[in-house]
Amino acid sequence: MTITGTVVYQNLEGGFWGIIDSSGKQYFPINLPEQLKYEGKSVRVVASTIDDDMGISMWGTSIRIVSFETIRP
């Protein structure tokens, strides 16, 4: 799947990074690259969902990023 959205930092459960798309859907990338870890960064990622993820975060759909690009405003 391709997701276009904004990177956000959630200060819950010790803190973690997520992506919120334009419709408000939340995604929890388990492998967000360091260069994307900036609050408010616009990104487009190709990712796959992780159905058996039992992570500590109960926020969003867990995904694994396959490729990404940043989007300039």
C-alpha positions in Angstrom: 0.0 0.0 0.0 1.1 3.6 -0.5 0.5 6.1 2.3 0.9 9.8 2.0 0.8 11.6 5.3 2.6 13.5 8.1 5.1 12.2 10.6 4.0 12.7 14.2 5.6 12.0 17.6 3.3 10.5 20.1 4.3 11.0 23.7 2.5 7.9 24.9 3.8 4.7 26.4 7.4 6.0 26.4 7.0 7.8 23.1 7.0 6.6 19.5 6.7 7.9 15.9 3.7 7.5 13.7 2.2 8.6 10.4 -1.2 10.2 10.0 -2.7 10.3 6.5 -5.0 13.1 5.1 -8.1 11.2 6.2 -6.8 10.9 9.8 -5.9 7.2 9.7 -3.0 6.4 12.0 -0.1 4.1 11.1 2.6 2.8 13.4 5.7 2.0 11.4 8.0 -0.5 13.1 11.0 0.5 11.0 10.7 4.3 10.5 14.0 5.5 9.0 15.9 8.0 11.2 15.8 10.6 8.4 12.0 10.7 8.7 11.8 11.2 12.4 10.9 14.9 12.3 7.6 16.2 13.6 5.4 17.5 10.7 7.5 16.0 7.9 5.4 15.1 4.8 6.1 11.7 3.5 5.0 9.1 1.0 5.7 5.5 2.0 5.2 2.1 0.4 4.4 -0.3 3.2 2.9 -3.6 4.1 0.6 -4.2 7.1 1.8 -6.4 9.9 -1.1 -8.6 11.1 0.7 -10.5 13.9 2.4 -7.5 15.6 2.0 -7.6 19.3 3.8 -4.3 20.1 3.3 -2.2 23.2 1.7 0.6 21.2 -2.1 0.4 20.8 -2.0 3.2 18.3 -2.7 2.9 14.6 -2.2 0.1 12.1 1.3 -1.5 12.4 3.2 -1.3 9.1 6.6 -2.2 7.7 8.1 0.5 5.4 9.4 -0.9 2.1 10.4 2.4 0.5 9.8 6.1 1.2 10.2 9.7 -0.1 9.8 13.1 1.5 7.4 15.5 0.0 8.2 19.2 -0.2 5.4 21.6 0.7 
